[in-house]
């Protein structure tokens, strides 16, 4: 690898750095090799975190009276744990399908800028548009982070295949964790079930706190957490949706005003 396809003109130092940071397996790799090395990311720390988090989702599905098929379907087709949790939570509360669809749409808005930012890496001259569309399905926070961390240092012809492998591996970790959590929930003490049940929301809360970089981020977290119990008393079927929407909107408006 002598030239980085995304390196700006006149930046030889950046090109040399990219070449030096390229993984050893990529030097003479084929697309099949890149795909496989993406899949095995599921056995690394990000994949293990997804697996453990999905355990809680599987427990949540069983607690809601749904089936293992529902848990697997949501994991494979949606592959976005916040949206999956939202679907199960809202259906359990008796919300309408329209309300569920709106809630899921709002949670999915964040994926658009993430997808756009990855496009320079997964778009390839002469590549298959179908494979690029398939790659978009795997854009979620974990795959997005791993993609941004790994793809810049690969040859252009390996990036899409590698990201598809990462996505397949992460979906596999999520689906497996959901299935294991669902089955385990029937054979463990209630205290352990409760711990697994709270693993998913705890993970999301900690992830949100860890990702907070601006004052408006902290304001949104504080407002959402403070409003949720109050909104639950008023309209329990849509408490998460309303608390998140109001808290996030107020924080965004306050941030814009301060800027």
HELIX and SHEET records of a PDB file:
HELIX    1   1 UNK A   12  UNK A   21  1                                  10    
HELIX    2   2 UNK A   24  UNK A   26  5                                   3    
HELIX    3   3 UNK A   31  UNK A   39  1                                   9    
HELIX    4   4 UNK A   40  UNK A   43  5                                   4    
HELIX    5   5 UNK A   45  UNK A   63  1                                  19    
HELIX    6   6 UNK A   68  UNK A   77  1                                  10    
HELIX    7   7 UNK A   81  UNK A   92  1                                  12    
HELIX    8   8 UNK A   97  UNK A  108  1                                  12    
HELIX    9   9 UNK A  110  UNK A  122  1                                  13    
HELIX   10  10 UNK A  129  UNK A  137  1                                   9    
HELIX   11  11 UNK A  141  UNK A  150  1                                  10    
HELIX   12  12 UNK A  151  UNK A  153  5                                   3    
HELIX   13  13 UNK A  156  UNK A  184  1                                  29    
HELIX   14  14 UNK A  185  UNK A  187  5                                   3    
HELIX   15  15 UNK A  190  UNK A  211  1                                  22    
HELIX   16  16 UNK A  215  UNK A  234  1                                  20    
HELIX   17  17 UNK A  236  UNK A  238  5                                   3    
HELIX   18  18 UNK A  239  UNK A  258  1                                  20    
END                                                                             
